[in-house]
Amino acid sequence: MTENLTKATFLEKVFNFEKNKEWKFEGERPAVIDFYAEWCGPCKALAPILEQLSEEYGDKIDVYKIDTEAEQELAAAFGIRSIPSMLFCHAEGQPQMANGALPKPELERIIADVLKVTK
């Protein structure tokens, strides 16, 4: 199941950018973070795909959603200019960003290549 993050839960579960200047992933497992808005058509098309991925991968990855309207500071911190945008966070190394409502096979490829997770 996907989980909506606020700034407070983002700082705790993903990256505390107020405390750390360098990227330091706080999560226990790799994560996909979807930056979206309620009014965004492509975001709405992507939402059920992310729900499917969350169920299919189970406890191998976390899938988070951030409402860019409600959490403008988080969107600004990551330079989000177009939505949907997804941040792929591996336990080690820098996160990678992907833009657009990507098809499910492409998301699965990124999860395998970037997060090193298979179903």
C-alpha positions in Angstrom: 0.0 0.0 0.0 1.3 3.5 -0.8 1.7 6.0 2.0 1.3 9.7 1.8 4.2 11.6 3.4 4.3 15.0 5.0 7.5 17.0 5.5 7.8 15.5 9.0 7.4 11.9 7.9 9.7 12.5 4.9 12.5 13.8 7.2 12.0 10.7 9.3 11.6 8.0 6.6 13.5 9.3 3.6 16.0 12.1 4.1 16.4 14.6 6.8 17.6 17.6 4.7 17.4 19.9 7.7 20.1 17.9 9.5 22.2 16.5 6.7 23.7 18.4 3.8 24.8 15.3 2.0 22.2 12.7 0.9 21.6 10.1 3.7 18.7 7.7 3.1 16.8 7.1 6.4 14.6 4.2 5.1 14.9 0.6 6.0 14.3 -0.6 2.4 14.5 1.0 -1.1 11.7 3.5 -1.9 9.8 5.0 -4.8 8.5 8.5 -4.1 5.8 9.9 -6.3 5.4 13.7 -6.4 1.9 14.4 -7.6 -1.1 16.7 -7.4 -4.8 16.0 -7.1 -5.6 18.0 -10.3 -2.9 16.2 -12.4 -4.4 13.8 -15.0 -1.2 11.8 -15.6 -0.7 11.5 -11.8 -4.2 10.0 -11.5 -3.3 7.5 -14.3 -0.1 6.6 -12.5 -1.7 6.1 -9.0 -3.2 2.6 -9.6 0.1 1.4 -11.2 2.0 2.4 -8.1 -0.6 0.7 -5.9 -0.1 -2.5 -8.0 3.7 -2.2 -7.7 3.4 -1.7 -3.9 1.3 -4.9 -3.6 3.5 -6.9 -6.0 6.8 -6.0 -4.4 5.3 -6.3 -0.8 7.9 -5.5 1.9 10.8 -5.3 -0.6 10.2 -1.6 -1.3 8.3 1.3 0.1 6.1 3.4 -2.2 5.4 6.9 -0.9 3.4 9.8 -2.4 3.9 13.5 -1.8 1.2 16.0 -2.7 3.2 18.9 -4.2 0.4 21.3 -3.4 0.3 20.5 0.3 4.1 19.9 0.6 5.5 22.8 -1.5 8.8 22.9 0.5 9.5 19.2 -0.3 8.8 19.8 -4.0 11.1 22.8 -4.0 13.8 20.9 -2.1 13.9 18.4 -5.0 13.4 20.9 -7.8 10.1 19.4 -8.9 8.9 21.4 -11.9 6.7 18.9 -13.6 4.5 16.2 -12.2 4.3 13.3 -11.9 8.0 13.0 -10.9 9.3 10.0 -9.1 12.4 9.7 -6.9 14.0 6.2 -6.7 15.9 5.9 -3.4 18.3 3.0 -3.0 19.8 2.3 0.4 23.3 3.2 -0.9 24.2 6.0 -3.3 22.3 8.9 -4.7 18.6 8.8 -5.5 17.5 9.0 -9.2 14.6 11.0 -10.6 12.3 10.1 -13.4 9.6 12.4 -14.9 6.3 11.6 -16.4 3.6 8.9 -16.1 5.8 5.9 -17.0 4.3 2.6 -18.0 4.4 -0.3 -15.6 7.1 -2.2 -17.5 9.4 0.8 -17.4 8.8 1.3 -13.7 9.7 -2.4 -13.1 12.9 -2.0 -15.1 13.9 1.1 -13.1 13.1 -0.7 -9.8 15.3 -3.6 -11.0 18.2 -1.5 -12.4 18.3 1.4 -9.8 16.9 -0.1 -6.7 18.3 -3.6 -7.4 14.9 -5.2 -6.4 13.0 -8.0 -8.2 9.6 -9.4 -7.3 
